[in-house]
Amino acid sequence: MTASSLPAEPRRPRKRERTADHLSATAYRLFEAQGFDAVTMEQIAAEAGVAKATLYAHFPVKEALLAHRFREDIAAGMQERAAALAAHRTFESRMRYLLTESAQWNTVRRAYLPAYIRYLTRQARYGEGGAPPPNTKAAPIDNGTRGIFAAMFAAAQHSGEIDARLDAALLAISVEYLLLGAVAGWLDDPAIDLTTRFLAAFDLAMHGMAARPISKAPGGTS
């Protein structure tokens, strides 16, 4: 797994990208200073020096600003860890390393995660605007991890480490939801170790939940 094998973000028009990054960075500074719930969209627009209509054209809800910032954080973090990730020789080792790092990332951003998870859940059902599109089924929104997982799973299929008959994108979605469930449980009970939960979720995805035959010890006893 190399940096070049990581999925590239879709190219957006350069001006729109700069504006979105500026709005998200401004919002995040306000969130850090005042708390996510206390900051209003009007305040973000004023601080960023744009009309409210401009802000809403880029981010229809406040949580979308947070999700944009987190996608940027995740992309930057993957670039920083590319060499460390590539040093792991197997898919399973790479995933366990990445999930350990992810648990630390989530811990630092714990205060934002309830709003973030609510947003991701809503997007999975209704798309970017929060309302169901007429007569269409919205595609799931990639929060930044899904494309990374899909690329890692596809590489593992190519190397023969996981079943090549499975769809890598669907595997990514399935694992992502297992991890979101682990985060939800951790938010409900801070005594839970998130790293342990993440690794358990991955073990479930990797090895399944079916009972395994008890191997017999040498000599015929079990």
C-alpha positions as CSV (number, residue, x, y, z in Angstrom):
1,M,0.0,0.0,0.0
2,T,1.6,3.2,-1.1
3,A,0.6,6.9,-1.1
4,S,0.1,6.6,-4.9
5,S,-2.5,3.9,-4.4
6,L,-4.7,6.0,-2.1
7,P,-7.9,7.3,-3.7
8,A,-7.7,10.8,-5.1
9,E,-10.3,13.3,-4.0
10,P,-12.6,14.3,-6.9
11,R,-11.4,17.5,-8.5
12,R,-13.6,20.5,-7.8
13,P,-13.5,23.9,-9.5
14,R,-10.5,25.6,-8.0
15,K,-12.3,28.7,-6.8
16,R,-15.1,26.7,-5.2
17,E,-12.5,24.5,-3.5
18,R,-10.7,27.5,-2.0
19,T,-14.0,29.0,-0.8
20,A,-15.1,25.7,0.7
21,D,-11.8,25.3,2.5
22,H,-11.9,28.8,3.8
23,L,-15.5,28.4,5.1
24,S,-14.7,25.2,6.8
25,A,-11.5,26.4,8.4
26,T,-13.3,29.5,9.7
27,A,-16.1,27.4,11.1
28,Y,-13.7,25.1,12.8
29,R,-11.9,27.9,14.5
30,L,-15.2,29.1,15.9
31,F,-16.2,25.6,17.0
32,E,-12.9,25.3,18.8
33,A,-13.3,28.6,20.5
34,Q,-17.0,28.5,21.4
35,G,-18.2,25.0,21.0
36,F,-20.0,23.4,18.1
37,D,-23.6,24.0,19.4
38,A,-23.0,27.7,20.2
39,V,-21.8,28.7,16.8
40,T,-24.5,29.8,14.2
41,M,-24.3,29.7,10.4
42,E,-24.9,33.5,10.4
43,Q,-21.8,33.9,12.7
44,I,-19.7,31.7,10.4
45,A,-20.7,33.7,7.3
46,A,-19.9,37.0,9.0
47,E,-16.5,35.7,10.3
48,A,-15.6,34.3,6.9
49,G,-16.6,37.6,5.2
50,V,-19.2,36.1,2.9
51,A,-22.9,36.4,2.3
52,K,-25.1,33.8,4.1
53,A,-26.3,32.7,0.6
54,T,-22.7,31.9,-0.3
55,L,-22.2,29.8,2.9
56,Y,-25.5,27.9,2.4
57,A,-24.6,27.3,-1.3
58,H,-21.5,25.4,-0.2
59,F,-22.7,23.9,3.1
60,P,-26.5,23.6,3.6
61,V,-26.1,22.6,7.3
62,K,-23.5,23.4,10.0
63,E,-22.5,19.7,10.2
64,A,-21.5,19.7,6.6
65,L,-18.7,22.2,7.5
66,L,-17.5,19.8,10.1
67,A,-17.6,16.9,7.7
68,H,-15.6,18.9,5.2
69,R,-12.9,19.7,7.8
70,F,-12.7,16.0,8.8
71,R,-12.3,14.8,5.2
72,E,-9.4,17.3,4.9
73,D,-7.9,16.0,8.2
74,I,-8.3,12.4,7.1
75,A,-6.6,13.0,3.7
76,A,-3.7,14.9,5.4
77,G,-3.3,12.1,8.0
78,M,-3.2,9.4,5.3
79,Q,-0.4,11.3,3.5
80,E,1.5,11.7,6.8
81,R,1.2,8.0,7.5
82,A,1.8,6.6,4.0
83,A,5.3,5.4,4.7
84,A,4.4,3.8,8.1
85,L,1.4,2.2,6.4
86,A,3.5,0.8,3.6
87,A,6.0,-0.6,6.0
88,H,3.4,-3.2,7.2
89,R,3.7,-6.3,5.1
90,T,0.2,-7.6,5.2
91,F,-3.3,-6.3,4.7
92,E,-4.4,-7.3,8.2
93,S,-1.4,-5.6,9.8
94,R,-2.0,-2.4,7.8
95,M,-5.6,-2.3,8.8
96,R,-4.8,-2.8,12.5
97,Y,-2.2,0.0,12.3
98,L,-4.7,2.3,10.6
99,L,-7.5,1.5,13.0
100,T,-5.3,2.2,16.0
101,E,-4.4,5.6,14.6
102,S,-8.1,6.2,13.8
103,A,-9.0,5.5,17.4
104,Q,-6.6,8.2,18.5
105,W,-8.0,10.6,15.8
106,N,-11.5,10.0,17.1
107,T,-10.5,10.5,20.7
108,V,-9.1,14.0,20.0
109,R,-12.3,15.0,18.2
110,R,-14.7,13.3,20.7
111,A,-16.8,16.5,21.4
112,Y,-17.7,16.7,17.7
113,L,-18.6,13.1,17.0
114,P,-22.3,13.0,18.0
115,A,-23.1,15.8,15.5
116,Y,-20.8,14.2,12.9
117,I,-22.3,10.8,13.2
118,R,-25.8,12.2,13.0
119,Y,-24.8,14.0,9.8
120,L,-23.3,10.9,8.2
121,T,-26.4,8.8,9.1
122,R,-28.6,11.5,7.5
123,Q,-26.5,11.7,4.4
124,A,-26.6,7.9,4.0
125,R,-30.4,8.1,3.8
126,Y,-31.1,11.4,2.1
127,G,-28.1,12.9,0.4
128,E,-26.3,16.2,0.8
129,G,-29.2,18.5,1.4
130,G,-30.9,16.5,4.2
131,A,-34.1,15.9,2.3
132,P,-35.0,12.9,0.2
133,P,-34.4,13.4,-3.5
134,P,-37.6,13.0,-5.5
135,N,-37.9,9.5,-7.1
136,T,-34.2,8.8,-6.6
137,K,-32.1,6.7,-4.2
138,A,-29.2,8.8,-3.0
139,A,-25.8,7.3,-3.1
140,P,-23.9,7.0,0.2
141,I,-21.7,9.9,1.0
142,D,-17.9,9.1,1.3
143,N,-16.8,10.7,4.6
144,G,-13.1,10.3,3.6
145,T,-12.5,6.8,5.0
146,R,-14.7,4.8,2.6
147,G,-12.5,5.4,-0.4
148,I,-9.4,4.6,1.6
149,F,-10.9,1.3,2.8
150,A,-12.1,0.4,-0.7
151,A,-8.6,1.0,-2.1
152,M,-7.0,-1.1,0.7
153,F,-9.5,-3.9,0.2
154,A,-9.0,-3.9,-3.6
155,A,-5.3,-4.1,-3.1
156,A,-5.8,-7.0,-0.6
157,Q,-7.9,-8.8,-3.2
158,H,-5.2,-8.4,-5.8
159,S,-2.7,-9.9,-3.4
160,G,-5.0,-12.8,-2.6
161,E,-5.4,-11.8,1.1
162,I,-9.2,-11.4,0.9
163,D,-11.9,-12.9,-1.3
164,A,-11.8,-11.3,-4.7
165,R,-15.4,-12.2,-5.4
166,L,-16.6,-9.5,-3.0
167,D,-17.2,-5.9,-4.0
168,A,-14.5,-3.8,-2.4
169,A,-16.7,-0.7,-2.2
170,L,-19.4,-2.7,-0.4
171,L,-16.9,-4.1,1.9
172,A,-15.7,-0.6,2.7
173,I,-19.3,0.5,3.6
174,S,-19.8,-2.6,5.8
175,V,-16.6,-2.1,7.7
176,E,-17.3,1.6,8.1
177,Y,-20.7,1.0,9.7
178,L,-19.1,-1.5,12.1
179,L,-16.7,1.2,13.1
180,L,-19.4,3.8,13.5
181,G,-21.2,1.4,15.8
182,A,-18.1,1.0,17.8
183,V,-17.8,4.8,18.1
184,A,-21.5,5.1,19.1
185,G,-20.9,2.6,21.9
186,W,-17.8,4.4,23.1
187,L,-19.6,7.7,23.2
188,D,-22.3,6.2,25.3
189,D,-19.7,4.6,27.7
190,P,-16.4,6.4,27.9
191,A,-14.9,3.5,29.9
192,I,-14.8,1.5,26.7
193,D,-11.4,1.4,25.0
194,L,-12.0,2.6,21.4
195,T,-8.9,0.9,20.0
196,T,-10.0,-2.4,21.4
197,R,-13.5,-1.9,19.9
198,F,-12.1,-0.9,16.5
199,L,-9.9,-4.0,16.3
200,A,-12.7,-6.2,17.4
201,A,-14.9,-4.8,14.7
202,F,-12.2,-5.5,12.1
203,D,-11.7,-9.0,13.4
204,L,-15.4,-9.6,13.0
205,A,-15.3,-8.4,9.4
206,M,-12.1,-10.2,8.6
207,H,-12.8,-13.6,10.3
208,G,-16.6,-13.7,10.7
209,M,-18.8,-14.8,13.6
210,A,-19.3,-18.4,12.7
211,A,-18.2,-20.9,15.4
212,R,-14.9,-22.7,14.5
213,P,-14.3,-26.3,15.2
214,I,-12.2,-27.0,18.3
215,S,-8.9,-28.4,17.1
216,K,-7.8,-31.6,18.7
217,A,-4.5,-31.6,20.6
218,P,-1.8,-34.1,19.7
219,G,-2.8,-37.5,21.1
220,G,-6.4,-37.3,20.1
221,T,-7.8,-35.3,23.1
222,S,-9.6,-32.0,22.5
